[in-house]
Amino acid sequence: MIAVIRISGQVGLRSEIKETLKRLKLKKKYTCVVFENPTEIQKGMVKKVKDFVAYGEINKETYEKLKKERGKRGTKFFRLHPPRGGIDSKKHFGVKKGVLGNNKEKINDLIERML
């Protein structure tokens, strides 16, 4: 089960990136989508927009908390707050990665800060 959170806004994005984000249902900043069994197509779309989103493996406890606090009945698209404590930094060119891209297990900490 993977969670994808849009971090970057609309301004200055190429049209193909905007289209891919739209197909992933990530229309606004700080929107989260959870894929329980992602297909190869969904994985490819996430890989294409990896410089504009944060994603990683979400555990069951975090998913249940996300559904309880931010979800409506049966949804898998969540609107989150900006992270408490701020974003570590979106990118430090080569020095430090920040939150963009694959966060593996750290995505759970990021979601906890955004609830």
MIDRENZA-243373 format. One record per residue (C-alpha): residue in one letter; y, x, z. Coordinates in nm, 3 decimals. Example, Ala and Ser with C-alpha at 12.3 -4.5 7.8 and 13.67 -1.06 7.14 Angstrom:
BEGIN
[torgu a [-0.450 1.230 0.780]]
[torgu s [-0.106 1.367 0.714]]
***
This chain:
BEGIN
[torgu m [0.000 0.000 0.000]]
[torgu i [0.331 0.155 -0.107]]
[torgu a [0.688 0.062 -0.023]]
[torgu v [0.975 0.132 -0.265]]
[torgu i [1.337 0.122 -0.142]]
[torgu r [1.634 0.142 -0.376]]
[torgu i [1.885 0.397 -0.243]]
[torgu s [2.115 0.452 -0.540]]
[torgu g [2.366 0.194 -0.664]]
[torgu q [2.440 0.062 -1.016]]
[torgu v [2.728 0.286 -1.122]]
[torgu g [2.648 0.550 -1.383]]
[torgu l [2.282 0.459 -1.438]]
[torgu r [2.128 0.472 -1.785]]
[torgu s [2.024 0.137 -1.927]]
[torgu e [1.651 0.227 -1.927]]
[torgu i [1.667 0.310 -1.555]]
[torgu k [1.850 -0.018 -1.484]]
[torgu e [1.582 -0.208 -1.677]]
[torgu t [1.299 -0.039 -1.488]]
[torgu l [1.463 -0.112 -1.151]]
[torgu k [1.509 -0.474 -1.259]]
[torgu r [1.140 -0.501 -1.352]]
[torgu l [1.047 -0.360 -1.011]]
[torgu k [1.266 -0.636 -0.854]]
[torgu l [1.501 -0.374 -0.707]]
[torgu k [1.831 -0.529 -0.814]]
[torgu k [2.052 -0.429 -0.521]]
[torgu k [2.097 -0.126 -0.302]]
[torgu y [1.870 -0.115 0.007]]
[torgu t [1.619 -0.361 -0.135]]
[torgu c [1.254 -0.294 -0.053]]
[torgu v [0.943 -0.395 -0.248]]
[torgu v [0.589 -0.355 -0.114]]
[torgu f [0.296 -0.321 -0.356]]
[torgu e [-0.037 -0.384 -0.181]]
[torgu n [-0.253 -0.267 -0.473]]
[torgu p [-0.018 -0.098 -0.721]]
[torgu t [-0.131 -0.091 -1.084]]
[torgu e [-0.098 0.215 -1.306]]
[torgu i [0.201 0.051 -1.477]]
[torgu q [0.379 -0.001 -1.143]]
[torgu k [0.305 0.358 -1.041]]
[torgu g [0.448 0.478 -1.373]]
[torgu m [0.766 0.274 -1.323]]
[torgu v [0.810 0.413 -0.972]]
[torgu k [0.761 0.765 -1.106]]
[torgu k [1.028 0.700 -1.371]]
[torgu v [1.290 0.595 -1.113]]
[torgu k [1.192 0.844 -0.840]]
[torgu d [1.542 1.000 -0.840]]
[torgu f [1.700 0.667 -0.744]]
[torgu v [1.450 0.527 -0.491]]
[torgu a [1.260 0.632 -0.180]]
[torgu y [0.890 0.547 -0.174]]
[torgu g [0.573 0.625 0.015]]
[torgu e [0.263 0.496 0.187]]
[torgu i [0.348 0.225 0.440]]
[torgu n [0.116 0.154 0.732]]
[torgu k [0.005 -0.193 0.844]]
[torgu e [0.213 -0.198 1.163]]
[torgu t [0.538 -0.125 0.979]]
[torgu y [0.452 -0.379 0.710]]
[torgu e [0.387 -0.651 0.967]]
[torgu k [0.714 -0.570 1.146]]
[torgu l [0.899 -0.579 0.811]]
[torgu k [0.751 -0.920 0.727]]
[torgu k [0.833 -1.056 1.072]]
[torgu e [1.195 -0.939 1.087]]
[torgu r [1.316 -0.949 0.726]]
[torgu g [1.067 -1.155 0.526]]
[torgu k [1.053 -1.516 0.427]]
[torgu r [0.726 -1.699 0.386]]
[torgu g [0.504 -1.514 0.137]]
[torgu t [0.765 -1.267 0.006]]
[torgu k [0.713 -0.904 -0.079]]
[torgu f [1.083 -0.835 -0.157]]
[torgu f [1.296 -0.746 0.148]]
[torgu r [1.668 -0.693 0.191]]
[torgu l [1.730 -0.412 0.442]]
[torgu h [2.031 -0.274 0.628]]
[torgu p [2.164 0.076 0.557]]
[torgu p [1.971 0.322 0.777]]
[torgu r [2.095 0.372 1.131]]
[torgu g [2.203 0.731 1.174]]
[torgu g [2.282 0.755 0.803]]
[torgu i [2.090 0.894 0.513]]
[torgu d [1.991 1.258 0.571]]
[torgu s [2.150 1.321 0.233]]
[torgu k [2.059 1.181 -0.099]]
[torgu k [2.009 1.523 -0.256]]
[torgu h [2.089 1.884 -0.177]]
[torgu f [2.041 2.048 -0.512]]
[torgu g [1.731 2.258 -0.454]]
[torgu v [1.793 2.326 -0.086]]
[torgu k [1.685 2.002 0.077]]
[torgu k [1.534 1.696 -0.085]]
[torgu g [1.683 1.418 0.127]]
[torgu v [1.527 1.071 0.116]]
[torgu l [1.494 1.024 -0.261]]
[torgu g [1.150 1.049 -0.417]]
[torgu n [0.812 1.049 -0.248]]
[torgu n [0.846 1.042 0.131]]
[torgu k [0.472 0.997 0.197]]
[torgu e [0.439 0.893 0.564]]
[torgu k [0.810 0.939 0.649]]
[torgu i [0.886 0.611 0.470]]
[torgu n [0.771 0.431 0.787]]
[torgu d [1.046 0.604 0.990]]
[torgu l [1.306 0.519 0.725]]
[torgu i [1.205 0.151 0.724]]
[torgu e [1.218 0.139 1.105]]
[torgu r [1.577 0.268 1.091]]
[torgu m [1.667 0.007 0.827]]
[torgu l [1.536 -0.301 1.010]]
***
